[in-house]
């Protein structure tokens, strides 16, 4: 779970950078005309944070 969370956070980071450039240049989102920031970016970020939190040692009971 921790590895999947880290991968999702890396993907979300790249997508957030892309969204920031698109917003700065006032270019609409190329994916289905969705708003910026893209809902897929926010979904990947949220899932990555949740999986990282649940997979970390601080959440696990010893």
Secondary structure, DSSP 4 states (H G I P E B T S, - for coil): -HHHHHHHHHHHHHHHHHHHHHHHTTPPPTTTT--SS-HHHHHHHHHHHHHHHHHSTTTS--
